[in-house]
Amino acid sequence: MKKKKKKTKKVISRNLGLEIGSICGRYFLKLKHLHYGYWTDGLDVDISNIHLAQDEYVKFIISHVPEGVKTILDVGCGTGELAETLLNRGYEVDCVSPCPFLEKQASELLGDRTHIFECFYEEMQTDKQYDMVMFCESFQYIDLEQALSKTNEFLSSGGYLFISDVFSKDIKARGVMSGGHKLSKFYDRIAKFPFRFIENVDITEETAPNMDLYGDVLENVIQPVTDVGVRFFESRYPIATKFLKWKYRKKIEKAHKKYLEGGRTGDDFRKYKSYQLFVYKKDAQE
């Protein structure tokens, strides 16, 4: 029961984070996507260029879709922008979205051009099978065994498993950045399924600059704004503020250490994380 409650809190927290990220990204930076940017040579690493880096990421993804693919299941479709691009290129696309806010955005964008499964991938039910099941920065949020099992169920014979996501490196040291299945565990689990390796591209270098920008925003925007807010409440409600800081001191210390004490730079990302694109093909059933 406690484990389920903890998972529910984690899901709510993640959905709120996605919602805030989407709202702020669209309003302040005119971003259409929620995913990392792909920083090519010649593109200055500047917050004003994130939308360009995200467009490059979409181009990179589409360039690695195998030939012959016609039907795609986009797992964790975000705002639906990638699905729309795929639809405009002639693919048939269905989506999975467990976040009500993002599902609403994707539904408004895509209309009746697609079917959106409003559920967690682990809970998805359908008789349909697809030429490709795609995970773009959603694979890390799904139980590894269930992700592979469900994909095996939904892929047609000869279909493709497509993953573009962050993984954790197999090193003893741990950074403050969470997320990502361990690569060794991924290789171990996928070997038990009828998926044949087709392609692997390491894009850690092209995605690491996102963390430099993220760290810069935390240090020069979030931290100062937080400090101003705390000073304001201390001046207006000194006793209440003191009580709340004492009552939630452990959570405050944890959040401060996780987000505001460094450890979120491109170099940290390179050290602890690995951003990989994988393509596997489901072997034809004899």
CORRAZI-V568496 format. One record per residue. N is the residue number from 1. SS is DSSP state (alpha for helix, beta for strand, coil for the rest). D_CENTER is the distance of its C-alpha to the mean C-alpha in Angstrom with 2 decimals. Layout:
BEGIN
<<N,SS,D_CENTER> <N,SS,D_CENTER>>
END
This chain:
BEGIN
<<1,coil,26.95> <2,alpha,25.66> <3,alpha,22.69> <4,alpha,21.84> <5,alpha,22.30> <6,alpha,20.02> <7,alpha,17.21> <8,alpha,17.97> <9,alpha,17.84> <10,alpha,14.44> <11,alpha,13.12> <12,alpha,15.11> <13,alpha,13.93> <14,alpha,10.19> <15,alpha,11.33> <16,alpha,13.63> <17,alpha,11.23> <18,alpha,9.21> <19,alpha,12.78> <20,alpha,14.16> <21,alpha,11.64> <22,alpha,12.35> <23,alpha,16.03> <24,alpha,16.52> <25,alpha,14.74> <26,alpha,16.88> <27,alpha,19.98> <28,alpha,20.23> <29,alpha,18.58> <30,coil,18.79> <31,coil,15.15> <32,coil,14.35> <33,coil,10.66> <34,coil,7.60> <35,coil,6.10> <36,coil,8.03> <37,coil,11.68> <38,coil,13.82> <39,coil,16.99> <40,coil,20.01> <41,coil,23.49> <42,coil,25.29> <43,coil,22.40> <44,coil,23.04> <45,coil,20.27> <46,coil,20.84> <47,alpha,18.85> <48,alpha,20.87> <49,alpha,19.51> <50,alpha,15.77> <51,alpha,16.25> <52,alpha,18.13> <53,alpha,15.61> <54,alpha,12.97> <55,alpha,15.83> <56,alpha,16.46> <57,alpha,13.02> <58,alpha,13.83> <59,alpha,17.25> <60,alpha,16.12> <61,alpha,14.11> <62,alpha,17.12> <63,alpha,19.58> <64,coil,18.46> <65,coil,18.78> <66,coil,21.92> <67,coil,25.19> <68,coil,26.48> <69,coil,23.24> <70,coil,24.05> <71,beta,21.98> <72,beta,18.18> <73,beta,15.99> <74,beta,12.57> <75,beta,10.53> <76,coil,8.08> <77,coil,9.75> <78,coil,8.75> <79,coil,12.01> <80,coil,13.41> <81,alpha,14.09> <82,alpha,13.08> <83,alpha,15.02> <84,alpha,17.85> <85,alpha,18.12> <86,alpha,18.40> <87,alpha,20.92> <88,alpha,22.88> <89,coil,23.21> <90,coil,24.84> <91,coil,22.30> <92,beta,22.37> <93,beta,18.96> <94,beta,18.09> <95,beta,14.85> <96,beta,13.36> <97,coil,12.22> <98,coil,12.79> <99,coil,12.53> <100,alpha,16.03> <101,alpha,15.48> <102,alpha,12.86> <103,alpha,14.97> <104,alpha,17.95> <105,alpha,16.67> <106,alpha,15.74> <107,alpha,19.10> <108,alpha,21.03> <109,alpha,19.73> <110,alpha,20.19> <111,alpha,23.21> <112,alpha,25.03> <113,alpha,23.65> <114,coil,21.16> <115,coil,20.87> <116,beta,17.92> <117,beta,17.76> <118,coil,17.23> <119,coil,16.29> <120,coil,14.09> <121,alpha,13.96> <122,alpha,16.34> <123,alpha,18.75> <124,coil,18.79> <125,coil,22.33> <126,coil,23.74> <127,coil,26.50> <128,coil,24.84> <129,coil,23.78> <130,beta,21.75> <131,beta,22.22> <132,beta,18.54> <133,beta,15.53> <134,beta,12.35> <135,beta,8.84> <136,beta,6.66> <137,coil,3.29> <138,coil,4.65> <139,alpha,7.52> <140,alpha,7.13> <141,alpha,7.61> <142,coil,10.62> <143,coil,13.99> <144,alpha,14.70> <145,alpha,18.14> <146,alpha,17.38> <147,alpha,14.55> <148,alpha,17.16> <149,alpha,20.00> <150,alpha,18.67> <151,alpha,17.75> <152,alpha,21.27> <153,alpha,22.64> <154,alpha,21.10> <155,beta,21.72> <156,beta,25.14> <157,beta,27.31> <158,beta,26.40> <159,beta,22.94> <160,beta,19.84> <161,beta,16.69> <162,beta,14.13> <163,beta,11.10> <164,beta,9.25> <165,beta,7.01> <166,beta,7.98> <167,beta,11.03> <168,beta,13.64> <169,coil,17.01> <170,coil,20.06> <171,coil,21.92> <172,coil,23.77> <173,coil,22.84> <174,coil,19.89> <175,coil,18.21> <176,coil,16.89> <177,coil,13.20> <178,coil,11.74> <179,coil,9.07> <180,coil,9.33> <181,coil,12.21> <182,beta,15.38> <183,alpha,16.39> <184,alpha,19.87> <185,alpha,18.85> <186,alpha,16.78> <187,alpha,19.88> <188,alpha,22.15> <189,alpha,20.57> <190,alpha,20.11> <191,coil,23.74> <192,coil,24.87> <193,coil,23.68> <194,coil,25.39> <195,beta,22.80> <196,beta,24.36> <197,beta,22.63> <198,beta,22.66> <199,beta,20.57> <200,beta,18.46> <201,beta,17.50> <202,beta,16.48> <203,coil,14.84> <204,alpha,14.51> <205,alpha,17.26> <206,alpha,15.88> <207,alpha,12.57> <208,alpha,14.26> <209,alpha,16.01> <210,alpha,13.00> <211,alpha,13.68> <212,alpha,17.32> <213,alpha,16.72> <214,alpha,14.62> <215,alpha,17.43> <216,alpha,20.01> <217,alpha,18.88> <218,alpha,18.94> <219,alpha,22.35> <220,alpha,24.01> <221,alpha,22.74> <222,alpha,21.23> <223,alpha,23.84> <224,alpha,26.83> <225,alpha,25.93> <226,alpha,25.52> <227,alpha,28.86> <228,alpha,30.56> <229,alpha,29.45> <230,alpha,30.74> <231,alpha,33.99> <232,alpha,34.49> <233,alpha,34.25> <234,alpha,36.40> <235,alpha,39.03> <236,alpha,39.09> <237,coil,38.44> <238,alpha,39.28> <239,alpha,40.10> <240,alpha,37.10> <241,alpha,34.73> <242,alpha,36.41> <243,alpha,36.14> <244,alpha,32.42> <245,alpha,31.70> <246,alpha,33.80> <247,alpha,32.41> <248,coil,28.73> <249,alpha,29.45> <250,alpha,27.40> <251,alpha,24.21> <252,alpha,24.97> <253,alpha,25.61> <254,alpha,22.42> <255,alpha,20.31> <256,alpha,22.49> <257,alpha,22.15> <258,alpha,18.38> <259,alpha,17.79> <260,coil,21.18> <261,coil,22.88> <262,coil,21.16> <263,coil,19.19> <264,coil,16.28> <265,coil,17.64> <266,alpha,17.06> <267,alpha,19.67> <268,alpha,18.08> <269,alpha,14.82> <270,alpha,17.15> <271,alpha,19.08> <272,alpha,16.66> <273,beta,13.56> <274,beta,13.49> <275,beta,11.18> <276,beta,12.60> <277,beta,13.18> <278,beta,15.18> <279,beta,17.45> <280,beta,19.73> <281,beta,22.54> <282,beta,23.90> <283,coil,27.56> <284,coil,30.08> <285,coil,31.89> <286,coil,35.52>>
END
